Amino acid sequence: MGSRKLLVEGEGDQDFFQKYCELLGLVGVDVFPPKNIDPSTGNGWSNLVNNLPILLSQIKAGDIDKLGIVLDADYPPDNNGGFSKRRQLVTDELVKIGYNIPKHPTTNSGEIFAHPDGLPSVGLWVMPNHQSDGMLEGFIENMVSNDIQISLLNHAEQSINKLPMMLFDKKLHQTKAKVFTWRAWQKRPGIPLNKALLDGLLDRSKSGNFENWLLQVFK
């Protein structure tokens, strides 16, 4: 008997996507971060890619029935960033064992790759929307639920822009800083993303493509 697995970048992502699966009624999906195969990298996406040969060997052995993969696109040119490059890092591993991979995705609805020999399909979603450069925080930003919360998010952006000194790279990390600031201003300061989802601070109706992808991967 195989298992259903969703590979994500880190422990914070794990809690969020585990709650997401539960809300969708996807029972028995094991959401997990990658093993730290190369401690020198200290990076979720690279460890995720390094884990893929192990997971694909488990698929070939019949130990995994369904596999979904979620990782950030981040931004080019550093760290193999950008949607196209991150997608390719994953699909290159899938091609090695015969999965059919289109050269370019046709929509922003995620992808599910089939194998001609009948191995289990593999789903891929690159954050934030399987189309653009960015990360999980961009996905979260687009889910913020109501006028009050959107106002807080906008004020967080204004506050960041008025910082007397910006120590982080604005291009790479402004969205991350904005979402972290928004989370800090909740009734529970620093609210975890899984709790924000459960409490209705995030509106799932704004992420229909991702939900449909999850359901298709694990149906």
C-alpha positions in Angstrom: 0.0 0.0 0.0 1.6 3.3 -1.1 1.1 6.7 0.4 0.0 10.2 -0.7 2.7 12.8 -0.1 3.0 16.6 -0.6 6.6 17.9 -0.5 7.0 21.5 0.6 10.0 23.7 1.4 9.9 24.0 5.2 8.2 23.4 8.5 6.1 26.6 8.4 4.9 25.6 4.9 4.2 22.2 6.2 1.7 23.4 8.9 0.0 25.7 6.4 -0.5 23.2 3.6 -1.5 20.4 6.1 -4.3 22.6 7.3 -5.2 23.4 3.7 -5.5 19.7 2.9 -7.7 19.2 5.9 -10.0 22.0 5.0 -10.4 20.4 1.5 -11.2 17.1 3.0 -8.0 15.5 1.7 -7.5 12.9 4.4 -4.2 11.0 4.7 -2.0 13.3 2.7 1.4 13.4 4.3 2.7 17.0 4.0 6.4 17.1 4.8 9.5 19.3 4.3 12.6 17.9 2.6 15.3 16.1 4.5 18.4 18.2 5.0 20.6 16.2 2.6 23.2 19.0 2.1 23.5 21.1 5.3 25.8 23.5 3.5 22.9 24.9 1.5 20.6 25.8 4.4 17.9 26.4 1.8 14.5 24.9 1.5 14.2 24.8 -2.3 17.6 23.2 -2.9 17.1 20.5 -0.3 13.7 19.9 -1.9 15.3 19.4 -5.3 18.0 17.1 -3.8 15.2 15.0 -2.2 13.5 14.3 -5.5 15.6 11.3 -6.7 14.8 9.6 -3.4 11.1 10.2 -3.7 11.1 9.2 -7.4 12.8 5.9 -6.5 10.0 5.3 -3.9 7.4 5.9 -6.7 9.1 3.3 -8.9 9.1 0.9 -5.9 5.4 1.4 -5.4 5.8 3.1 -2.0 4.1 6.4 -3.1 0.7 6.5 -4.8 0.5 10.2 -5.3 3.1 12.9 -5.1 2.6 16.7 -5.1 5.5 19.3 -5.0 5.2 22.9 -3.9 8.2 25.3 -4.0 8.9 29.0 -4.4 9.8 30.5 -7.7 11.8 33.3 -6.0 13.5 35.7 -8.4 16.3 35.5 -11.0 19.1 35.6 -11.5 20.3 34.4 -8.1 20.0 30.9 -6.7 18.5 29.4 -9.8 15.5 31.7 -9.1 12.5 32.5 -11.3 9.5 30.5 -12.3 11.0 28.9 -15.4 14.2 27.9 -13.8 12.7 26.4 -10.6 10.1 24.5 -12.7 13.0 23.2 -14.8 14.9 22.0 -11.8 12.0 19.8 -10.8 11.0 18.6 -14.3 14.6 17.7 -15.2 14.5 15.1 -12.4 11.1 13.8 -13.6 12.4 13.5 -17.2 15.2 11.2 -16.0 12.8 8.5 -15.2 10.5 9.0 -18.2 7.7 11.5 -17.2 6.1 13.4 -20.0 6.9 17.1 -19.6 5.6 19.9 -21.8 8.3 22.5 -22.6 6.1 25.3 -21.2 3.0 25.2 -19.0 -0.1 26.3 -20.8 -1.9 27.9 -17.8 -1.4 29.2 -14.2 -3.4 26.2 -12.9 -0.4 24.0 -11.8 0.6 20.9 -13.6 0.2 17.1 -13.2 2.7 15.0 -15.1 1.9 11.5 -16.4 4.2 8.6 -17.0 3.9 6.5 -20.1 4.5 3.3 -18.2 1.7 4.0 -15.7 3.8 5.2 -12.7 1.8 7.5 -10.4 1.4 11.0 -11.6 3.4 13.8 -10.0 1.9 17.3 -9.4 3.9 20.5 -9.4 2.9 24.0 -8.2 5.5 26.8 -8.2 4.6 29.6 -5.8 3.0 32.1 -6.0 0.8 31.2 -8.9 2.6 28.7 -11.2 3.3 31.5 -13.6 5.1 34.4 -12.0 8.3 34.9 -10.1 7.8 35.2 -6.3 7.2 33.1 -3.3 4.6 31.8 -0.8 4.1 35.2 0.7 2.8 36.5 -2.7 0.2 33.7 -2.6 -0.7 34.7 1.0 -0.9 38.4 0.0 -3.5 37.6 -2.6 -5.6 35.6 -0.2 -6.0 38.3 2.5 -9.7 38.3 3.2 -11.6 41.5 3.9 -11.4 45.3 3.9 -9.9 45.6 7.4 -7.2 43.0 6.7 -6.4 44.5 3.3 -6.1 47.9 4.9 -3.6 46.5 7.4 -1.6 44.9 4.6 -1.5 48.1 2.6 -0.4 50.0 5.7 2.4 47.5 6.3 3.6 48.2 2.7 3.5 51.9 3.4 5.4 51.5 6.6 8.1 49.4 4.9 8.5 52.1 2.3 9.1 54.7 5.0 11.8 52.8 6.8 14.8 55.0 7.5 17.0 52.1 6.5 16.0 49.0 4.5 18.4 46.2 5.4 16.8 43.6 3.2 16.7 43.5 -0.6 13.5 45.3 -1.5 13.0 43.5 -4.8 13.5 40.1 -3.3 11.9 40.4 0.1 9.4 43.3 0.2 6.4 40.9 -0.1 7.8 38.7 2.6 8.4 41.7 4.9 4.9 43.0 4.2 3.2 39.6 5.0 5.3 39.1 8.2 4.4 42.7 9.3 0.7 42.0 8.6 0.9 38.9 10.7 2.5 40.8 13.5 -0.4 43.2 13.7 -3.1 40.5 14.3 -4.9 39.8 17.6 -2.3 37.1 18.0 0.9 38.9 16.9 2.9 36.8 14.6 -0.1 34.5 13.9 1.0 31.3 12.1 -0.3 30.9 8.5 -2.2 27.8 9.3 -4.0 29.6 12.1 -4.7 32.6 9.8 -6.3 30.2 7.3 -8.4 28.6 10.0 -9.5 31.9 11.5 -10.7 33.3 8.1 -8.0 35.9 7.7 -7.3 34.3 4.4 -10.0 33.8 1.8 -9.7 30.4 0.1 -12.0 31.6 -2.7 -9.2 33.7 -4.0 -7.0 30.7 -4.6 -9.3 28.5 -6.6 -6.6 27.4 -9.1 -4.4 26.1 -6.3 -7.3 24.3 -4.6 -8.3 22.6 -7.9 -4.7 21.5 -8.4 -4.5 20.0 -4.9 -7.8 18.2 -5.4 -6.7 16.8 -8.8 -3.3 15.7 -7.5 -4.8 13.7 -4.6 -8.2 12.7 -5.9 
